[in-house]
Amino acid sequence: MTQKLILVLNCGSSSLKGAVLDNDSGEVLLSCLAEKLNLPDAYITFKANGEKHKVELTANPDHTGAVGAMLEELKARGLESQIAAIGHRVVSGGEVYSESILITEEVIAGIEKCIPLAPLHNPANLLGIRAAQNIFKGLPNVAVFDTAFHQSIPEHAYTYAVPREYYRKFGLRRYGFHGTSYRFVADEAARFLGKDKKDLRMVIAHLGNGASIAAVANGVCQDTSMGLTPLEGLVMGTRSGDVDPSIFSFLAENANMSIAQVTDMLNKKSGLLGISELSSDCRTIEEEAAKGHEGAKLALEVFVYRLAKYIGSMAVAAGGMDALVFTGGIGENSDIIRGKVLAYLGFLGLTEDKDANLAARFGNAGVITTADSRAQAVVIPTNEELMIAQDTARLSGL
């Protein structure tokens, strides 16, 4: 029997992440990261069995070149004939897609229609789809949307208080992101706690360079912090999260900045980087804050305070909170941030178990609150690739 392998692709505007998973075991046999795409020094790094090697993409420094290099690598390892289907992460499915779907020309047109909602991501996702169709001819391709999980959010939670005509004409509303991660973590947290997902009121914090939070009750998403774009909500590595919208006119008048410049600043120069004037990397911020760096200390405090406030508001959306779940690179590894957040939430009856919090790092799941806490805080490592692979296998009929 041939192995049924799934190739998972996640395309950014200038990068491509790929992974080959065994559909039966969920094991990752090969992963790759292509960087600096569309630049002359583009390259791709392959990783398998703990070993890495780098391939220059000078001849074809684009997404197609990266997928082509992936095919060559699979051939070299004798795996190409075992690839059965390809799963693609697509950032925005707007209101069109509330679940993963087998890709057809019609679906591609639907993803194109959503480009205004994710102008940086959807075009790159489409490049990845086209490249996979050209290079892995005849194989089924599946789109898995970041926004799909949040399509259960009620109207009063996704509606902005702006004139309704902008929603009718342009789809201006809150969509949310990180949905594939939330779907995986909600199931996994319920399993870990030995409860039925439908009976759990969960607040899940996905904390990475991009950070968001979601309320899950009755087994479905009730609200989330990211909005029309991934800029709304929490403080992130380089993104501001919530700001007064009048910042645009204020900076236009006082700093002579254009709309594009302010948008770029809020997306790329703000967040932990902007406050600390040091780094967007949480580990660096924690290390420097411990040494007394004022900017790093403030960045950490703002990040944690905003997060704690949002957890309170998401408990409203979930109708209470049985479990607070941390996931994502920061959520899974930073006992410091988790500890500080729990200190803010003491009034809700959560008490940190310091030893358990320290133990739940580097891929280890665990409950990090004391036994007498009114709600449980738990760390659950996310696995978006596995979720995409499972959807791809199911929709491809494997």
Backbone torsions as a table, in degrees:
resi	resn	phi	psi	omega
1	MET	NA	131.1	178.5
2	THR	-77.9	146.2	176.4
3	GLN	-68.3	144.5	175.3
4	LYS	-101.0	105.6	-179.3
5	LEU	-102.1	145.7	178.3
6	ILE	-114.8	131.1	174.3
7	LEU	-97.4	125.5	179.3
8	VAL	-109.9	126.6	179.8
9	LEU	-118.2	137.2	178.0
10	ASN	-133.3	102.5	-174.4
11	CYS	-98.5	128.5	168.9
12	GLY	-100.1	-178.7	-177.2
13	SER	-64.7	-34.9	-179.7
14	SER	-128.7	17.8	-178.8
15	SER	-142.7	164.7	175.0
16	LEU	-147.1	122.6	174.6
17	LYS	-103.7	136.5	179.3
18	GLY	-135.7	152.7	175.5
19	ALA	-149.7	141.8	175.4
20	VAL	-109.4	118.4	-177.5
21	LEU	-114.3	144.5	172.1
22	ASP	-79.9	119.8	-174.7
23	ASN	-62.3	-29.7	-177.1
24	ASP	-78.4	-42.9	-173.7
25	SER	-102.1	-16.7	-175.8
26	GLY	78.8	3.9	-178.1
27	GLU	-72.4	138.9	176.7
28	VAL	-89.1	116.6	-177.2
29	LEU	-88.7	-29.0	-177.1
30	LEU	-155.9	137.0	173.6
31	SER	-131.8	158.2	179.3
32	CYS	-147.2	157.1	174.9
33	LEU	-138.9	117.0	175.0
34	ALA	-99.1	133.4	-178.4
35	GLU	-128.5	162.7	177.9
36	LYS	59.0	33.3	-180.0
37	LEU	-61.9	147.3	-177.1
38	ASN	71.3	10.3	172.3
39	LEU	-116.0	153.8	-175.7
40	PRO	-60.5	-26.0	-177.9
41	ASP	-99.8	30.9	178.7
42	ALA	-62.7	145.4	178.6
43	TYR	-151.1	164.7	178.1
44	ILE	-131.6	137.2	179.0
45	THR	-112.1	127.2	178.3
46	PHE	-103.8	144.9	179.4
47	LYS	-135.4	127.6	175.7
48	ALA	-151.3	139.6	-179.9
49	ASN	51.3	36.9	177.5
50	GLY	77.0	1.6	179.5
51	GLU	-109.9	142.6	-178.6
52	LYS	-116.8	149.1	165.5
53	HIS	-150.1	152.0	-169.8
54	LYS	-111.9	139.4	177.8
55	VAL	-124.6	127.9	176.9
56	GLU	-73.8	143.3	179.3
57	LEU	-109.9	36.8	-173.2
58	THR	-59.0	-38.3	-177.6
59	ALA	-68.0	-45.7	178.3
60	ASN	-130.1	84.5	-172.9
61	PRO	-82.8	30.4	-178.4
62	ASP	-117.9	-172.3	-178.5
63	HIS	-60.4	-39.3	179.9
64	THR	-63.4	-41.2	178.1
65	GLY	-61.9	-38.8	-179.6
66	ALA	-67.4	-42.9	179.0
67	VAL	-67.6	-35.7	176.6
68	GLY	-62.6	-41.7	178.8
69	ALA	-65.1	-35.2	178.1
70	MET	-63.6	-42.8	179.0
71	LEU	-61.5	-44.2	179.6
72	GLU	-60.4	-41.1	-179.8
73	GLU	-64.4	-41.0	178.9
74	LEU	-64.9	-40.0	178.3
75	LYS	-61.4	-46.1	-178.0
76	ALA	-60.0	-29.9	-179.5
77	ARG	-96.1	2.6	179.0
78	GLY	68.3	29.5	-176.3
79	LEU	-108.3	-12.0	-168.0
80	GLU	-62.5	-32.4	-177.8
81	SER	-74.0	-12.2	-177.7
82	GLN	-94.6	-6.1	177.9
83	ILE	-71.3	123.2	-175.4
84	ALA	-103.4	-25.8	-177.8
85	ALA	-164.0	163.2	-178.5
86	ILE	-126.1	129.0	178.1
87	GLY	-107.4	136.3	-178.2
88	HIS	-119.3	132.3	169.9
89	ARG	-78.6	124.6	175.1
90	VAL	-118.7	127.0	-171.5
91	VAL	-67.9	-51.4	-176.8
92	SER	-122.1	124.9	172.0
93	GLY	-108.3	7.6	179.2
94	GLY	50.9	-138.3	177.1
95	GLU	-94.7	0.1	-174.9
96	VAL	-76.3	-39.4	-173.0
97	TYR	-121.1	120.2	177.6
98	SER	-107.6	3.1	172.6
99	GLU	-155.0	169.8	-179.6
100	SER	-64.3	154.7	-173.2
101	ILE	-149.7	147.7	175.1
102	LEU	-68.9	132.5	-173.7
103	ILE	-80.6	126.2	173.2
104	THR	-125.7	176.3	175.9
105	GLU	-59.8	-35.6	179.6
106	GLU	-64.2	-41.0	178.9
107	VAL	-66.3	-40.1	177.5
108	ILE	-59.8	-41.5	177.4
109	ALA	-62.8	-38.1	178.2
110	GLY	-64.5	-40.6	178.4
111	ILE	-66.8	-37.7	177.3
112	GLU	-62.4	-39.1	179.0
113	LYS	-61.2	-26.9	-178.3
114	CYS	-88.0	2.1	-178.5
115	ILE	-55.9	-41.9	179.2
116	PRO	-58.4	-24.6	-178.9
117	LEU	-82.6	-22.2	178.2
118	ALA	-145.6	69.1	-171.7
119	PRO	-63.8	-24.1	179.5
120	LEU	-86.3	-34.9	-169.9
121	HIS	-95.2	-48.7	-174.3
122	ASN	-58.2	-41.1	177.6
123	PRO	-60.2	-38.7	178.6
124	ALA	-67.3	-40.7	177.7
125	ASN	-60.3	-40.0	179.5
126	LEU	-67.1	-37.5	177.1
127	LEU	-60.2	-41.4	178.9
128	GLY	-64.3	-39.8	179.3
129	ILE	-64.7	-47.7	179.7
130	ARG	-62.0	-42.4	180.0
131	ALA	-61.8	-43.3	-179.3
132	ALA	-66.1	-38.6	179.4
133	GLN	-65.2	-37.9	-178.3
134	ASN	-73.5	-38.5	-171.7
135	ILE	-90.5	-39.0	177.0
136	PHE	-104.4	70.2	-171.3
137	LYS	-60.0	135.7	173.4
138	GLY	83.3	-6.7	-179.8
139	LEU	-84.6	146.1	176.9
140	PRO	-68.1	139.5	175.8
141	ASN	-116.8	139.4	-178.0
142	VAL	-125.3	136.5	176.0
143	ALA	-99.9	129.9	177.5
144	VAL	-119.4	118.4	-169.7
145	PHE	-95.9	135.2	175.4
146	ASP	-61.9	-28.0	-173.6
147	THR	-91.5	-14.1	-169.6
148	ALA	-59.0	-45.6	-175.8
149	PHE	-59.4	-28.8	-175.9
150	HIS	-86.8	0.1	-178.3
151	GLN	-69.8	-7.5	177.0
152	SER	-86.5	-4.5	-177.9
153	ILE	-63.6	132.6	-179.0
154	PRO	-67.1	157.8	-176.0
155	GLU	-55.4	-40.7	-177.5
156	HIS	-67.7	-18.1	178.9
157	ALA	-90.2	-28.1	-177.6
158	TYR	-98.1	-6.6	-176.1
159	THR	-85.0	128.1	171.8
160	TYR	-83.5	147.9	-179.4
161	ALA	-83.7	58.9	175.2
162	VAL	-123.4	165.8	-178.2
163	PRO	-51.5	132.9	-173.9
164	ARG	-59.7	-25.4	-176.3
165	GLU	-61.0	-28.1	180.0
166	TYR	-70.4	-29.2	174.7
167	TYR	-71.4	-46.4	-177.9
168	ARG	-62.9	-41.7	-175.8
169	LYS	-82.0	-40.9	-169.5
170	PHE	-121.1	0.1	-178.0
171	GLY	70.9	28.3	-179.0
172	LEU	-73.3	104.6	-178.8
173	ARG	-161.4	179.7	176.2
174	ARG	-88.8	134.0	-179.4
175	TYR	-114.4	-39.7	-177.2
176	GLY	80.3	157.5	-178.5
177	PHE	-141.0	-173.0	-176.5
178	HIS	61.8	19.5	-173.8
179	GLY	-61.1	-35.5	-179.1
180	THR	-65.8	-38.4	176.8
181	SER	-65.6	-45.6	-179.4
182	TYR	-60.9	-40.4	-177.9
183	ARG	-63.3	-44.1	179.3
184	PHE	-64.0	-48.4	-173.8
185	VAL	-69.1	-35.6	178.9
186	ALA	-62.2	-44.8	178.3
187	ASP	-64.8	-44.9	-175.9
188	GLU	-66.3	-40.3	-179.9
189	ALA	-64.4	-43.3	179.3
190	ALA	-61.8	-43.4	179.4
191	ARG	-63.2	-45.1	-178.5
192	PHE	-62.0	-38.1	-178.0
193	LEU	-87.1	-3.0	178.4
194	GLY	68.8	34.1	-178.7
195	LYS	-123.3	163.9	171.8
196	ASP	-82.1	132.0	-178.3
197	LYS	-54.0	-34.9	-177.2
198	LYS	-68.8	-18.9	-179.0
199	ASP	-98.8	2.7	-176.0
200	LEU	-107.8	131.3	170.9
201	ARG	-98.0	108.4	-173.5
202	MET	-114.6	141.4	167.5
203	VAL	-115.5	118.5	-174.7
204	ILE	-112.7	125.4	178.4
205	ALA	-107.8	113.1	176.5
206	HIS	-96.2	103.0	-173.1
207	LEU	-113.4	109.3	175.0
208	GLY	-139.9	-154.8	175.3
209	ASN	-60.8	-36.2	166.4
210	GLY	-99.4	136.2	-175.9
211	ALA	-132.9	138.8	175.7
212	SER	-151.5	174.9	-176.7
213	ILE	-143.8	147.4	-178.0
214	ALA	-139.6	151.4	175.4
215	ALA	-106.3	127.6	179.6
216	VAL	-123.4	123.0	176.6
217	ALA	-142.6	151.2	-175.1
218	ASN	55.7	27.0	176.7
219	GLY	81.6	-2.1	-179.4
220	VAL	-129.9	162.5	-178.9
221	CYS	-71.9	133.7	-179.9
222	GLN	-108.0	-25.3	179.7
223	ASP	-170.7	160.6	177.9
224	THR	-153.8	162.4	-170.9
225	SER	-88.3	-28.7	177.5
226	MET	-75.8	155.2	-171.3
227	GLY	-120.1	-125.3	176.0
228	LEU	-58.8	-38.0	177.9
229	THR	-128.8	171.9	178.5
230	PRO	-77.2	17.1	-177.5
231	LEU	-89.9	-22.4	-175.3
232	GLU	-77.9	154.5	169.9
233	GLY	104.6	-126.7	-172.7
234	LEU	-70.3	162.5	169.4
235	VAL	-72.2	137.5	-177.1
236	MET	-125.9	-172.3	-179.1
237	GLY	-55.7	-54.9	179.5
238	THR	-124.4	-1.8	-178.5
239	ARG	-100.7	146.1	-174.1
240	SER	-75.3	-27.8	-167.1
241	GLY	68.9	-156.8	-175.1
242	ASP	-55.7	130.2	170.5
243	VAL	-139.6	165.9	172.2
244	ASP	-68.6	123.5	-178.4
245	PRO	-57.5	-21.8	-180.0
246	SER	-71.2	-5.5	172.7
247	ILE	-53.8	-34.0	-179.7
248	PHE	-60.6	-53.3	-178.6
249	SER	-69.6	-34.8	179.1
250	PHE	-60.7	-46.6	-178.6
251	LEU	-75.4	-29.0	175.6
252	ALA	-62.9	-43.3	-177.4
253	GLU	-77.6	-39.2	-171.7
254	ASN	-97.9	-26.8	-178.0
255	ALA	-117.2	5.1	177.6
256	ASN	59.1	34.4	-177.5
257	MET	-96.1	147.9	176.9
258	SER	-86.7	168.9	176.8
259	ILE	-57.2	-43.8	-178.9
260	ALA	-62.3	-39.9	-179.5
261	GLN	-67.3	-41.3	179.2
262	VAL	-66.0	-43.6	179.3
263	THR	-59.6	-44.0	179.2
264	ASP	-62.6	-43.1	179.6
265	MET	-62.6	-43.3	-178.9
266	LEU	-68.2	-29.3	-178.7
267	ASN	-87.7	-35.1	-168.0
268	LYS	-118.0	-15.0	-173.9
269	LYS	-125.7	10.6	-174.8
270	SER	-108.3	-148.2	177.2
271	GLY	59.6	-145.8	-179.0
272	LEU	-58.2	-39.8	179.9
273	LEU	-62.4	-47.7	-177.0
274	GLY	-64.9	-42.4	-177.9
275	ILE	-72.9	-45.2	-174.8
276	SER	-76.8	-24.6	-173.2
277	GLU	55.3	33.8	-170.6
278	LEU	-136.3	-56.7	-173.7
279	SER	-162.9	156.4	174.2
280	SER	-96.6	-4.4	-175.5
281	ASP	-88.4	122.1	-176.0
282	CYS	-58.2	-37.1	-179.0
283	ARG	-62.9	-44.3	178.3
284	THR	-62.4	-42.9	-180.0
285	ILE	-60.1	-45.3	-179.9
286	GLU	-63.6	-44.6	-179.3
287	GLU	-62.3	-45.6	-177.0
288	GLU	-72.4	-33.6	177.5
289	ALA	-63.3	-39.3	179.2
290	ALA	-63.9	-27.6	178.6
291	LYS	-87.0	-1.8	176.7
292	GLY	98.1	8.3	178.0
293	HIS	-63.4	118.5	-173.6
294	GLU	-60.0	-46.9	-178.6
295	GLY	-61.7	-40.5	-179.7
296	ALA	-68.1	-40.3	179.4
297	LYS	-62.4	-43.8	-179.6
298	LEU	-66.0	-43.2	-179.8
299	ALA	-57.6	-44.1	-179.8
300	LEU	-63.4	-45.0	-178.9
301	GLU	-64.9	-42.4	-179.7
302	VAL	-64.5	-43.9	-179.8
303	PHE	-58.0	-48.9	-175.7
304	VAL	-69.6	-41.9	-179.1
305	TYR	-62.8	-46.1	-179.8
306	ARG	-62.7	-41.5	179.8
307	LEU	-63.0	-46.2	-179.4
308	ALA	-62.2	-41.2	177.7
309	LYS	-61.9	-41.6	-179.2
310	TYR	-67.6	-34.0	177.7
311	ILE	-62.3	-42.0	176.6
312	GLY	-58.6	-44.0	-178.1
313	SER	-70.7	-33.1	178.4
314	MET	-72.9	-25.5	174.5
315	ALA	-64.6	-32.7	174.8
316	VAL	-63.0	-47.5	-177.9
317	ALA	-63.4	-34.0	-177.6
318	ALA	-85.8	-6.8	-178.7
319	GLY	74.4	28.8	-176.7
320	GLY	125.6	178.8	-178.0
321	MET	-144.4	112.4	174.8
322	ASP	-90.2	-32.8	-177.2
323	ALA	-142.8	133.3	171.8
324	LEU	-106.7	121.3	-173.4
325	VAL	-114.2	129.2	176.1
326	PHE	-105.0	134.0	176.6
327	THR	-149.4	-179.6	-176.4
328	GLY	84.7	166.3	-175.2
329	GLY	-50.9	-46.0	-179.9
330	ILE	-77.3	-45.2	-177.7
331	GLY	-60.9	-32.6	-177.9
332	GLU	-84.7	-21.1	-170.5
333	ASN	-119.9	-19.4	-175.5
334	SER	-96.0	94.5	175.9
335	ASP	-65.7	-28.2	-179.6
336	ILE	-63.5	-51.0	-179.1
337	ILE	-65.4	-43.7	179.1
338	ARG	-60.5	-42.3	-179.8
339	GLY	-62.9	-43.2	179.6
340	LYS	-64.8	-40.4	179.1
341	VAL	-63.7	-45.5	-179.5
342	LEU	-62.9	-32.7	177.8
343	ALA	-61.9	-39.1	176.9
344	TYR	-66.6	-29.4	-171.8
345	LEU	-96.0	12.9	178.8
346	GLY	-54.6	-35.3	-178.8
347	PHE	-65.5	-18.3	176.4
348	LEU	-91.1	4.8	177.2
349	GLY	85.8	23.3	175.9
350	LEU	-102.9	129.6	177.8
351	THR	-127.3	128.5	-178.3
352	GLU	-68.8	136.6	167.7
353	ASP	-99.5	103.3	-169.7
354	LYS	-59.3	-42.2	-179.2
355	ASP	-66.2	-43.4	-179.8
356	ALA	-64.7	-38.3	179.9
357	ASN	-63.7	-40.5	179.6
358	LEU	-67.7	-35.4	-177.6
359	ALA	-73.0	-30.4	-175.7
360	ALA	-84.5	70.3	178.0
361	ARG	-141.8	167.7	172.6
362	PHE	54.0	46.8	175.7
363	GLY	94.7	-2.3	179.3
364	ASN	-93.7	125.7	174.4
365	ALA	-81.0	161.2	176.1
366	GLY	172.0	154.8	172.7
367	VAL	-82.8	132.1	-173.7
368	ILE	-115.9	11.3	176.4
369	THR	-109.0	161.5	-180.0
370	THR	-71.9	160.6	-176.1
371	ALA	-61.6	-27.7	-177.5
372	ASP	-91.4	7.5	178.6
373	SER	-67.2	145.4	-179.2
374	ARG	-71.1	-29.9	175.1
375	ALA	-129.7	157.9	-179.9
376	GLN	-99.8	136.2	169.7
377	ALA	-103.8	134.2	-173.8
378	VAL	-138.6	146.0	176.6
379	VAL	-103.8	125.3	179.6
380	ILE	-130.4	113.4	176.7
381	PRO	-62.9	135.9	-179.6
382	THR	-86.5	162.2	176.4
383	ASN	-151.6	79.8	-177.7
384	GLU	-65.3	-36.5	-179.5
385	GLU	-59.5	-43.6	-178.9
386	LEU	-64.0	-41.2	179.4
387	MET	-61.7	-44.5	179.5
388	ILE	-63.8	-42.2	180.0
389	ALA	-63.6	-41.4	-179.4
390	GLN	-65.1	-43.1	177.5
391	ASP	-62.3	-41.8	-178.2
392	THR	-63.2	-43.4	179.1
393	ALA	-62.9	-43.7	-176.5
394	ARG	-64.7	-47.3	-175.6
395	LEU	-75.7	-20.9	177.9
396	SER	-87.8	-2.6	179.2
397	GLY	72.9	30.8	178.2
398	LEU	-81.0	NA	NA
